Amino acid sequence: MDFTPELLSEALANIYTNDQDLITQSGAYIEEFENTPDGILLFLQIIQTSPNVKIRKAAITNLLTIVNKKWSQIPDEIQEQSRQLINEIIQMKLTFEELSMMADICADL
């Protein structure tokens, strides 16, 4: 399966639809992203580049899951890249809710 920021962004957007089948398919795709060693970097890229607040919040929610449940399984070099990207993200212009969620992630690192 292809893992691209565009496909991840589309899957994150699809979780806000009313189509239950599409939500289920998107959820399965997002979970596959979460389970790849460098998937965390793609979620961080979405947070950095998406102009859509809903997509960013969905990416942050999934990022929190990865940090809480899978951080110790992520290779050290990807952990370091992730920390650097998180530092960049928390300096961006985000909503209060997004910053609050990012603070939770920082607290868990």
Backbone as CSV, one residue per row, in Angstrom:
resi,resn,N_x,N_y,N_z,CA_x,CA_y,CA_z,C_x,C_y,C_z
1,MET,0.841,-1.183,0.000,0.000,0.000,0.000,0.885,1.244,0.000
2,ASP,0.491,2.235,-0.774,1.237,3.490,-0.829,0.952,4.333,0.406
3,PHE,2.013,4.914,0.947,1.870,5.815,2.079,2.424,7.171,1.675
4,THR,1.526,8.095,1.380,1.938,9.442,1.003,1.207,10.447,1.891
5,PRO,1.784,11.627,2.061,1.090,12.658,2.845,-0.281,13.005,2.259
6,GLU,-0.394,12.970,0.941,-1.666,13.312,0.296,-2.751,12.290,0.644
7,LEU,-2.390,11.005,0.588,-3.357,9.962,0.913,-3.719,9.982,2.390
8,LEU,-2.719,10.244,3.247,-3.007,10.346,4.679,-3.923,11.528,4.953
9,SER,-3.649,12.647,4.334,-4.482,13.835,4.506,-5.918,13.562,4.073
10,GLU,-6.071,12.870,2.951,-7.407,12.526,2.463,-8.120,11.592,3.444
11,ALA,-7.399,10.606,3.973,-7.994,9.678,4.936,-8.411,10.414,6.209
12,LEU,-7.590,11.346,6.663,-7.931,12.128,7.859,-9.173,12.986,7.609
13,ALA,-9.283,13.536,6.415,-10.464,14.336,6.069,-11.714,13.463,6.001
14,ASN,-11.553,12.234,5.536,-12.701,11.331,5.362,-13.342,10.909,6.681
15,ILE,-12.638,11.028,7.779,-13.242,10.603,9.047,-14.330,11.567,9.500
16,TYR,-14.449,12.707,8.829,-15.479,13.694,9.164,-16.709,13.595,8.257
17,THR,-16.765,12.552,7.409,-17.915,12.400,6.519,-19.036,11.641,7.238
18,ASN,-20.157,11.527,6.586,-21.281,10.752,7.116,-21.330,9.343,6.543
19,ASP,-20.428,9.034,5.634,-20.393,7.732,4.980,-19.616,6.750,5.866
20,GLN,-20.347,5.853,6.530,-19.733,4.933,7.491,-18.696,4.023,6.844
21,ASP,-18.947,3.582,5.618,-17.979,2.725,4.926,-16.672,3.471,4.668
22,LEU,-16.790,4.723,4.251,-15.612,5.545,3.992,-14.854,5.814,5.293
23,ILE,-15.573,6.039,6.367,-14.938,6.261,7.670,-14.170,5.004,8.087
24,THR,-14.774,3.844,7.911,-14.128,2.576,8.270,-12.874,2.343,7.435
25,GLN,-12.970,2.557,6.129,-11.814,2.384,5.240,-10.703,3.351,5.608
26,SER,-11.069,4.593,5.862,-10.072,5.606,6.210,-9.411,5.280,7.545
27,GLY,-10.212,4.818,8.503,-9.661,4.442,9.801,-8.648,3.319,9.686
28,ALA,-8.943,2.332,8.842,-8.013,1.218,8.630,-6.721,1.713,7.980
29,TYR,-6.846,2.618,7.021,-5.672,3.178,6.346,-4.824,3.987,7.333
30,ILE,-5.469,4.792,8.143,-4.761,5.597,9.142,-4.027,4.686,10.124
31,GLU,-4.673,3.608,10.532,-4.040,2.664,11.461,-2.795,2.033,10.842
32,GLU,-2.848,1.731,9.542,-1.660,1.202,8.863,-0.525,2.213,8.892
33,PHE,-0.864,3.488,8.695,0.133,4.554,8.794,0.766,4.566,10.180
34,GLU,-0.078,4.461,11.199,0.414,4.483,12.581,1.393,3.348,12.852
35,ASN,1.221,2.238,12.157,2.030,1.055,12.412,3.323,0.991,11.609
36,THR,3.551,1.957,10.737,4.817,1.981,10.015,5.842,2.750,10.853
37,PRO,7.111,2.318,10.821,8.123,2.962,11.672,8.256,4.472,11.458
38,ASP,8.128,4.915,10.211,8.264,6.353,9.955,6.918,7.040,9.752
39,GLY,5.830,6.358,10.085,4.504,6.953,9.960,4.356,8.225,10.768
40,ILE,5.019,8.277,11.905,4.950,9.468,12.757,5.410,10.711,11.994
41,LEU,6.407,10.536,11.122,6.920,11.681,10.365,5.875,12.204,9.384
42,LEU,5.078,11.299,8.826,4.030,11.742,7.892,2.927,12.498,8.624
43,PHE,2.561,12.037,9.834,1.567,12.786,10.617,2.111,14.174,10.948
44,LEU,3.381,14.251,11.299,3.988,15.550,11.615,4.011,16.453,10.378
45,GLN,4.289,15.870,9.228,4.288,16.649,7.987,2.899,17.211,7.697
46,ILE,1.865,16.406,7.931,0.491,16.882,7.727,0.201,18.057,8.665
47,ILE,0.615,17.934,9.919,0.372,19.011,10.886,1.074,20.283,10.435
48,GLN,2.263,20.156,9.895,3.022,21.326,9.456,2.453,21.976,8.209
49,THR,1.883,21.184,7.324,1.556,21.727,6.001,0.073,21.914,5.710
50,SER,-0.798,21.244,6.436,-2.219,21.338,6.098,-2.817,22.665,6.563
51,PRO,-3.529,23.349,5.673,-4.215,24.569,6.085,-5.558,24.259,6.779
52,ASN,-5.970,22.985,6.729,-7.262,22.569,7.263,-7.137,22.195,8.742
53,VAL,-7.790,22.947,9.602,-7.702,22.731,11.053,-8.203,21.337,11.436
54,LYS,-9.286,20.874,10.820,-9.821,19.547,11.160,-8.809,18.447,10.839
55,ILE,-8.150,18.555,9.708,-7.153,17.558,9.330,-5.966,17.618,10.287
56,ARG,-5.530,18.823,10.627,-4.413,18.948,11.582,-4.779,18.345,12.932
57,LYS,-5.993,18.627,13.421,-6.415,18.091,14.718,-6.507,16.569,14.678
58,ALA,-6.985,16.024,13.574,-7.039,14.564,13.442,-5.623,13.982,13.429
59,ALA,-4.709,14.660,12.748,-3.317,14.196,12.713,-2.688,14.272,14.107
60,ILE,-2.973,15.330,14.843,-2.437,15.476,16.201,-2.995,14.385,17.105
61,THR,-4.275,14.081,16.969,-4.886,13.013,17.766,-4.182,11.680,17.509
62,ASN,-3.921,11.379,16.234,-3.217,10.143,15.901,-1.767,10.183,16.358
63,LEU,-1.161,11.341,16.291,0.205,11.504,16.782,0.279,11.209,18.277
64,LEU,-0.701,11.685,19.011,-0.753,11.418,20.452,-0.841,9.914,20.719
65,THR,-1.625,9.204,19.924,-1.728,7.748,20.057,-0.377,7.077,19.801
66,ILE,0.302,7.513,18.752,1.607,6.939,18.428,2.590,7.182,19.574
67,VAL,2.635,8.402,20.073,3.576,8.735,21.152,3.247,7.937,22.408
68,ASN,1.971,7.827,22.735,1.570,7.108,23.954,1.798,5.607,23.871
69,LYS,1.556,5.025,22.695,1.543,3.564,22.600,2.738,2.956,21.874
70,LYS,3.396,3.736,21.022,4.398,3.123,20.145,5.758,3.812,20.161
71,TRP,5.911,4.843,20.970,7.146,5.633,20.951,8.373,4.755,21.153
72,SER,8.338,3.842,22.090,9.507,3.008,22.400,9.862,2.067,21.245
73,GLN,8.939,1.833,20.335,9.193,0.953,19.188,9.734,1.710,17.976
74,ILE,9.752,3.025,18.059,10.212,3.849,16.942,11.734,3.932,16.992
75,PRO,12.408,3.719,15.851,13.875,3.810,15.831,14.369,5.175,16.345
76,ASP,15.529,5.160,16.980,16.085,6.366,17.599,16.209,7.536,16.629
77,GLU,16.642,7.276,15.398,16.831,8.382,14.449,15.491,9.016,14.072
78,ILE,14.441,8.219,14.013,13.116,8.765,13.716,12.569,9.503,14.935
79,GLN,12.870,9.008,16.132,12.483,9.733,17.347,13.122,11.118,17.357
80,GLU,14.392,11.200,17.000,15.085,12.489,17.001,14.491,13.430,15.954
81,GLN,14.229,12.918,14.756,13.583,13.735,13.719,12.219,14.220,14.207
82,SER,11.498,13.346,14.866,10.161,13.684,15.366,10.239,14.795,16.398
83,ARG,11.184,14.692,17.310,11.353,15.749,18.326,11.628,17.101,17.671
84,GLN,12.483,17.097,16.652,12.797,18.346,15.954,11.563,18.926,15.280
85,LEU,10.793,18.078,14.625,9.577,18.545,13.962,8.544,19.037,14.971
86,ILE,8.435,18.348,16.091,7.503,18.790,17.137,7.903,20.165,17.648
87,ASN,9.196,20.404,17.830,9.667,21.736,18.245,9.283,22.805,17.235
88,GLU,9.379,22.477,15.959,8.980,23.428,14.917,7.473,23.670,14.954
89,ILE,6.712,22.606,15.140,5.250,22.711,15.125,4.733,23.562,16.270
90,ILE,5.294,23.389,17.465,4.774,24.152,18.606,5.086,25.642,18.495
91,GLN,5.922,26.017,17.540,6.207,27.426,17.304,5.345,28.010,16.181
92,MET,4.529,27.144,15.563,3.642,27.593,14.490,2.420,28.299,15.063
93,LYS,1.689,28.935,14.186,0.432,29.560,14.566,-0.651,28.495,14.519
94,LEU,-0.972,27.931,15.680,-1.988,26.890,15.794,-3.114,27.393,16.677
95,THR,-4.240,26.713,16.626,-5.339,27.068,17.512,-4.970,26.675,18.942
96,PHE,-5.702,27.217,19.910,-5.457,26.876,21.310,-5.590,25.379,21.533
97,GLU,-6.625,24.777,20.941,-6.847,23.335,21.107,-5.690,22.525,20.524
98,GLU,-5.196,22.940,19.357,-4.066,22.240,18.757,-2.825,22.357,19.636
99,LEU,-2.570,23.553,20.147,-1.407,23.745,21.029,-1.531,22.940,22.307
100,SER,-2.734,22.865,22.830,-2.968,22.082,24.042,-2.688,20.603,23.793
101,MET,-3.136,20.111,22.661,-2.886,18.715,22.296,-1.392,18.473,22.083
102,MET,-0.712,19.416,21.456,0.731,19.282,21.249,1.473,19.310,22.588
103,ALA,0.981,20.090,23.538,1.590,20.116,24.869,1.472,18.741,25.531
104,ASP,0.337,18.077,25.345,0.174,16.716,25.862,1.200,15.771,25.251
105,ILE,1.448,15.936,23.970,2.441,15.102,23.289,3.827,15.379,23.854
106,CYS,4.170,16.647,24.004,5.485,17.011,24.554,5.672,16.443,25.952
107,ALA,4.619,16.450,26.730,4.692,15.928,28.105,4.954,14.430,28.118
108,ASP,4.528,13.746,27.075,4.686,12.290,27.017,6.030,11.840,26.429
109,LEU,6.789,12.767,25.882,8.089,12.389,25.282,9.156,12.228,26.340
